[in-house]
Amino acid sequence: MTRQSDSLRAAITAITALGRTLGPTTLAQVQDLFRAEQDAYRTAQPASACDLAYGDDPRQQLDLYAPPASATGVPVVLWVHGGGFVRGEKSSPDHPFNAHVGRWAARSGMLGAVMNYRLAPEAVWPAGGEDVGAAIDWLRANAADHGGDPDRIVVIGTSAGAVHVATHLRLRAADPGVRGAVLLSGLYGYTPLEERDVLYYGPADTYPARHPRDAMVETGVPLLIACAEFDPARFQTETIAVLAARLARYGHLPRSHIASGHNHFSLACHIGGADTRMTDEIRAFIADVAAPQQESL
């Protein structure tokens, strides 16, 4: 085994020991497992543009991570962070995470965009989905100035971010403005609300009218849906329910991935690191759904 393989094996062993628990302590422990490899890119690959406003609220900003200067017309990856609807940052002086997905996109020859969005309890449903739509609109108007192809956007969300992506697909069903969507461990309306969810969605009796479950089944946007081996059962239930609903509706599954050896937090934190199993799936998905359009003769 190589040194890198030994490090990866140690990380998976540690994640397995952490089990399915959530919370800030587990998040910090997971971040520590991947901090060194993500920090290695941090100073070498800074954002190419920061705090670009896609709306009027101070939270409505995004950072860009550009591919090499010679690259133009490349696919655009928009990352929507998690945080239980109430927290999360596109970049932080304390850790490399969330920004790391933009760096991974740039290293992969794409334009990476990492957004903030308005948070609960000040911002409630459907603010997150509206912000995803507004960020996509900004990219469609401006990505070309930074080397990206505005017609080749793929949006990726994790946890609450996946919820906001799914809500965007509901709000903008007729014209979502993206070639594909990758949803990591989201909640789509198949399990009951928990206490923190109410801060965003409102009382539980309003949830059936607000969740994006039907949009997840009916959308024509290609999907890649993933969860982790050590996700809490709620997130696994939601993932499997979407897959089953899509199978019943269309007779085949959408693209999907169960990340073995990962939990709810490491599913996002490991992107761009030594374990490329999921990112290989994501890159193949992007290559398929965001291929350049062939001009008709």
C-alpha positions as CSV (number, residue, x, y, z in Angstrom):
1,M,0.0,0.0,0.0
2,T,1.2,3.5,-0.7
3,R,1.4,6.2,2.0
4,Q,-1.6,7.9,0.5
5,S,-3.6,4.7,0.6
6,D,-2.6,4.2,4.2
7,S,-3.9,7.7,5.0
8,L,-7.1,7.0,3.2
9,R,-7.6,3.7,5.0
10,A,-7.0,5.4,8.3
11,A,-9.6,8.1,7.5
12,I,-12.2,5.5,6.6
13,T,-11.5,3.5,9.8
14,A,-11.9,6.7,11.8
15,I,-15.2,7.6,10.1
16,T,-16.5,4.1,10.7
17,A,-15.8,4.5,14.4
18,L,-17.7,7.8,14.5
19,G,-20.8,6.0,13.2
20,R,-23.9,8.0,12.2
21,T,-23.9,10.8,14.8
22,L,-24.3,14.4,13.7
23,G,-23.3,17.6,15.5
24,P,-20.5,20.1,15.7
25,T,-18.1,17.7,17.5
26,T,-18.4,15.1,14.8
27,L,-18.1,17.7,12.1
28,A,-14.9,19.0,13.6
29,Q,-13.5,15.4,13.9
30,V,-14.3,14.8,10.2
31,Q,-12.8,18.0,9.1
32,D,-9.6,17.2,10.9
33,L,-9.4,14.0,8.9
34,F,-9.3,15.8,5.6
35,R,-7.9,19.2,6.6
36,A,-4.2,18.5,5.7
37,E,-5.0,17.4,2.1
38,Q,-7.4,20.2,1.5
39,D,-5.1,22.8,3.1
40,A,-2.4,21.7,0.6
41,Y,-4.5,23.4,-2.2
42,R,-5.6,26.4,-0.1
43,T,-2.7,28.8,-0.7
44,A,-1.7,27.4,-4.0
45,Q,-5.2,27.8,-5.5
46,P,-6.9,30.9,-4.2
47,A,-10.3,32.1,-5.5
48,S,-10.1,34.0,-8.7
49,A,-12.9,36.3,-7.7
50,C,-14.5,36.8,-4.3
51,D,-17.8,38.1,-2.8
52,L,-19.5,38.6,-6.1
53,A,-23.1,39.7,-5.4
54,Y,-25.9,37.8,-7.1
55,G,-28.5,39.6,-5.0
56,D,-29.1,42.5,-2.6
57,D,-28.7,40.6,0.7
58,P,-25.2,40.4,2.2
59,R,-25.5,36.6,2.2
60,Q,-26.2,36.5,-1.5
61,Q,-22.6,36.3,-2.7
62,L,-20.4,33.7,-4.4
63,D,-16.7,33.1,-5.0
64,L,-15.2,31.8,-8.3
65,Y,-12.4,29.4,-8.9
66,A,-11.2,29.6,-12.4
67,P,-9.5,27.0,-14.5
68,P,-6.2,27.8,-16.2
69,A,-6.2,31.1,-18.0
70,S,-6.1,29.4,-21.4
71,A,-9.3,27.5,-20.7
72,T,-12.6,29.0,-22.0
73,G,-16.1,27.7,-22.5
74,V,-15.7,25.1,-19.7
75,P,-18.5,23.6,-17.7
76,V,-19.5,25.5,-14.6
77,V,-20.0,23.8,-11.2
78,L,-22.1,25.6,-8.6
79,W,-21.6,24.3,-5.0
80,V,-24.4,24.8,-2.4
81,H,-23.1,24.2,1.1
82,G,-24.9,22.4,3.9
83,G,-25.5,23.6,7.5
84,G,-28.9,22.5,8.6
85,F,-30.5,25.6,7.1
86,V,-29.0,27.8,9.9
87,R,-25.2,28.0,9.2
88,G,-22.5,27.5,6.6
89,E,-20.0,29.6,4.7
90,K,-18.6,29.6,1.2
91,S,-15.1,30.2,2.6
92,S,-13.6,30.5,6.1
93,P,-10.3,31.7,7.5
94,D,-10.5,28.7,9.9
95,H,-10.8,25.8,7.5
96,P,-10.6,25.0,3.8
97,F,-14.0,23.4,3.4
98,N,-16.8,24.5,0.9
99,A,-14.1,26.5,-0.9
100,H,-12.4,23.1,-1.5
101,V,-15.2,22.1,-4.0
102,G,-14.5,25.2,-6.1
103,R,-10.8,24.3,-6.1
104,W,-11.6,20.8,-7.1
105,A,-13.7,22.0,-10.0
106,A,-10.9,24.3,-11.2
107,R,-8.4,21.5,-11.0
108,S,-10.7,19.4,-13.0
109,G,-10.8,22.0,-15.8
110,M,-14.1,23.6,-14.8
111,L,-15.2,26.9,-13.4
112,G,-16.0,26.4,-9.8
113,A,-18.6,28.7,-8.1
114,V,-19.2,28.4,-4.3
115,M,-22.2,30.3,-3.0
116,N,-23.6,31.6,0.3
117,Y,-27.4,31.8,0.8
118,R,-29.7,33.4,3.3
119,L,-30.1,31.4,6.5
120,A,-33.0,30.5,8.9
121,P,-34.6,31.6,11.0
122,E,-34.3,35.1,9.4
123,A,-34.9,33.6,5.9
124,V,-37.6,30.9,5.6
125,W,-38.9,28.7,2.8
126,P,-38.5,29.1,-0.1
127,A,-35.5,31.5,0.3
128,G,-32.8,28.8,-0.2
129,G,-34.3,27.6,-3.4
130,E,-34.8,31.2,-4.6
131,D,-31.1,32.0,-3.9
132,V,-29.9,28.9,-5.9
133,G,-32.0,30.2,-8.8
134,A,-30.6,33.7,-8.4
135,A,-27.0,32.4,-8.3
136,I,-27.7,30.4,-11.5
137,D,-29.1,33.4,-13.2
138,W,-25.9,35.4,-12.3
139,L,-23.7,32.6,-13.6
140,R,-25.7,32.5,-16.9
141,A,-25.1,36.2,-17.3
142,N,-21.4,36.3,-16.1
143,A,-19.7,32.9,-16.3
144,A,-18.4,33.6,-19.8
145,D,-16.3,36.5,-18.4
146,H,-14.5,34.0,-16.2
147,G,-13.9,31.2,-18.7
148,G,-17.2,29.3,-18.1
149,D,-19.9,28.3,-20.5
150,P,-23.2,29.7,-19.2
151,D,-25.1,26.9,-21.0
152,R,-23.2,24.1,-19.2
153,I,-24.0,24.7,-15.5
154,V,-24.2,21.7,-13.1
155,V,-25.3,22.5,-9.5
156,I,-24.2,20.3,-6.6
157,G,-25.8,20.6,-3.1
158,T,-25.1,18.8,0.1
159,S,-27.5,18.3,3.0
160,A,-29.5,21.6,3.4
161,G,-27.8,22.7,0.1
162,A,-29.3,19.6,-1.6
163,V,-32.7,20.6,-0.3
164,H,-32.2,24.1,-1.8
165,V,-31.2,22.7,-5.1
166,A,-34.3,20.4,-5.1
167,T,-36.5,23.4,-4.2
168,H,-35.0,25.3,-7.1
169,L,-36.1,22.5,-9.4
170,R,-39.6,22.9,-8.0
171,L,-39.7,26.7,-8.2
172,R,-38.2,26.9,-11.7
173,A,-39.5,23.6,-13.2
174,A,-40.0,25.1,-16.6
175,D,-36.6,26.6,-16.9
176,P,-34.1,25.5,-14.2
177,G,-31.1,26.8,-16.2
178,V,-28.8,23.9,-15.5
179,R,-27.7,20.8,-17.4
180,G,-27.7,18.6,-14.3
181,A,-28.0,18.4,-10.5
182,V,-26.0,16.4,-8.0
183,L,-27.8,16.0,-4.6
184,L,-25.8,14.7,-1.6
185,S,-27.7,13.5,1.4
186,G,-30.7,15.8,1.1
187,L,-34.2,15.8,2.5
188,Y,-36.9,15.8,-0.1
189,G,-40.2,15.2,1.7
190,Y,-40.3,11.4,2.5
191,T,-39.6,11.7,6.3
192,P,-41.1,13.9,9.0
193,L,-39.6,17.3,9.9
194,E,-37.2,17.5,12.8
195,E,-37.0,20.5,15.2
196,R,-34.4,22.5,13.4
197,D,-36.1,22.0,10.0
198,V,-39.1,23.9,11.4
199,L,-37.0,27.0,11.6
200,Y,-36.8,27.0,7.8
201,Y,-40.0,25.3,6.7
202,G,-42.4,26.5,9.3
203,P,-44.9,24.4,11.2
204,A,-45.0,20.7,10.3
205,D,-48.5,20.9,9.0
206,T,-47.3,23.2,6.2
207,Y,-44.6,20.9,5.1
208,P,-46.6,18.8,2.6
209,A,-47.2,21.9,0.5
210,R,-43.6,23.0,0.6
211,H,-41.3,20.0,0.2
212,P,-39.7,19.3,-3.2
213,R,-40.6,15.6,-3.4
214,D,-42.8,15.8,-6.5
215,A,-40.2,18.0,-8.3
216,M,-37.5,15.4,-7.6
217,V,-39.7,12.8,-9.4
218,E,-40.9,14.9,-12.3
219,T,-38.0,17.1,-13.2
220,G,-36.4,16.6,-16.6
221,V,-33.0,17.7,-15.3
222,P,-30.6,14.8,-15.1
223,L,-29.9,13.8,-11.5
224,L,-27.1,12.2,-9.6
225,I,-28.3,11.3,-6.2
226,A,-25.9,10.1,-3.4
227,C,-25.8,9.4,0.3
228,A,-23.2,7.8,2.6
229,E,-22.9,4.4,4.2
230,F,-22.9,6.0,7.7
231,D,-25.5,8.7,7.0
232,P,-28.3,8.8,9.6
233,A,-31.1,6.5,8.5
234,R,-33.3,9.5,7.8
235,F,-31.0,10.6,4.9
236,Q,-30.7,7.1,3.6
237,T,-34.4,6.7,3.6
238,E,-34.9,9.9,1.7
239,T,-32.3,8.9,-0.9
240,I,-33.8,5.4,-1.4
241,A,-37.3,6.8,-1.6
242,V,-36.4,9.2,-4.4
243,L,-34.7,6.4,-6.3
244,A,-37.7,4.1,-5.9
245,A,-40.1,6.9,-6.9
246,R,-38.0,7.6,-10.1
247,L,-37.9,3.9,-10.9
248,A,-41.7,3.6,-10.5
249,R,-42.3,6.7,-12.7
250,Y,-39.8,6.0,-15.5
251,G,-38.9,2.3,-15.3
252,H,-35.2,3.0,-14.6
253,L,-33.1,4.6,-11.9
254,P,-31.3,7.9,-12.1
255,R,-27.6,7.9,-11.6
256,S,-26.8,7.2,-7.9
257,H,-23.9,6.5,-5.6
258,I,-23.7,5.2,-2.0
259,A,-20.3,6.3,-0.6
260,S,-19.0,3.4,1.4
261,G,-16.7,4.4,4.3
262,H,-18.2,7.9,4.6
263,N,-20.7,9.7,6.8
264,H,-22.9,12.7,6.4
265,F,-20.1,15.2,6.8
266,S,-17.2,13.4,5.1
267,L,-19.4,12.9,2.0
268,A,-18.7,16.6,1.2
269,C,-15.4,17.1,3.1
270,H,-13.5,14.5,1.1
271,I,-14.3,16.0,-2.4
272,G,-11.0,16.7,-4.2
273,G,-9.0,14.5,-1.9
274,A,-7.3,11.1,-2.1
275,D,-10.6,9.2,-2.3
276,T,-11.9,9.8,-5.8
277,R,-14.6,7.2,-6.0
278,M,-17.5,9.7,-5.7
279,T,-15.8,12.5,-7.6
280,D,-15.1,10.1,-10.5
281,E,-18.8,9.5,-10.6
282,I,-19.5,13.2,-10.5
283,R,-17.0,14.0,-13.2
284,A,-18.4,11.3,-15.5
285,F,-21.9,12.6,-14.9
286,I,-20.8,16.2,-15.7
287,A,-19.1,15.0,-18.9
288,D,-22.3,13.3,-20.0
289,V,-24.9,15.9,-19.2
290,A,-22.8,19.1,-19.8
291,A,-21.1,18.0,-23.1
292,P,-20.8,20.9,-25.6
293,Q,-23.8,21.2,-27.8
294,Q,-23.2,20.1,-31.3
295,E,-24.1,22.8,-33.9
296,S,-26.5,21.6,-36.6
297,L,-25.1,21.7,-40.1
